[in-house]
Amino acid sequence: MTVTIKQLTSQQEWMEAYPVMAQLRAELTLEKYLLLLKEMTRDGYMLFALYENMQIVAVA
């Protein structure tokens, strides 16, 4: 099993993390999620993903 932690910085990476985030925040639509991330990253917010065998299993 290969485990990796990576900072997600592109919209494509954010979209790949959305299914995991949606489990945590069920009310969050993809559109709202992307909009919030764009706004929050300007203020220094960072999103990280834990990959297990090249698949995102957790976000922080």
C-alpha positions as CSV (number, residue, x, y, z in Angstrom):
1,M,0.0,0.0,0.0
2,T,1.4,3.4,-1.0
3,V,0.3,6.4,1.1
4,T,1.0,10.0,0.0
5,I,-0.1,13.4,1.3
6,K,-0.3,16.2,-1.3
7,Q,-1.4,19.8,-1.3
8,L,-4.2,20.3,-3.9
9,T,-3.7,23.5,-5.8
10,S,-5.5,23.2,-9.1
11,Q,-9.2,23.2,-9.9
12,Q,-8.8,19.7,-11.4
13,E,-7.3,18.4,-8.1
14,W,-10.1,20.1,-6.2
15,M,-12.7,18.4,-8.3
16,E,-11.0,15.0,-7.7
17,A,-11.3,15.7,-4.0
18,Y,-14.9,16.7,-4.1
19,P,-16.5,13.3,-3.5
20,V,-14.6,13.0,-0.2
21,M,-15.4,16.6,0.8
22,A,-19.1,15.9,-0.1
23,Q,-19.2,13.1,2.5
24,L,-18.1,15.6,5.1
25,R,-20.3,18.5,3.9
26,A,-23.4,16.9,2.2
27,E,-25.0,20.3,1.6
28,L,-22.0,21.5,-0.5
29,T,-22.5,21.5,-4.3
30,L,-19.6,21.1,-6.6
31,E,-20.1,24.7,-7.9
32,K,-20.2,26.2,-4.4
33,Y,-17.2,24.1,-3.3
34,L,-15.1,25.4,-6.2
35,L,-16.2,29.0,-5.6
36,L,-15.4,28.8,-1.9
37,L,-12.0,27.2,-2.6
38,K,-11.1,30.0,-5.1
39,E,-12.0,32.6,-2.5
40,M,-10.4,30.9,0.4
41,T,-7.1,30.1,-1.3
42,R,-6.6,33.9,-1.9
43,D,-6.7,34.2,1.9
44,G,-4.1,31.5,2.5
45,Y,-6.4,28.5,2.9
46,M,-4.7,25.2,1.8
47,L,-6.3,21.9,0.9
48,F,-4.4,18.6,1.3
49,A,-5.4,15.1,0.3
50,L,-4.3,11.7,1.6
51,Y,-3.9,9.3,-1.3
52,E,-3.9,5.6,-0.7
53,N,-2.8,3.7,-3.8
54,M,-3.3,6.9,-5.9
55,Q,-6.9,7.4,-4.8
56,I,-8.0,10.2,-2.4
57,V,-9.3,8.8,0.8
58,A,-9.2,11.9,3.1
59,V,-8.9,15.7,2.9
60,A,-7.8,18.3,5.3
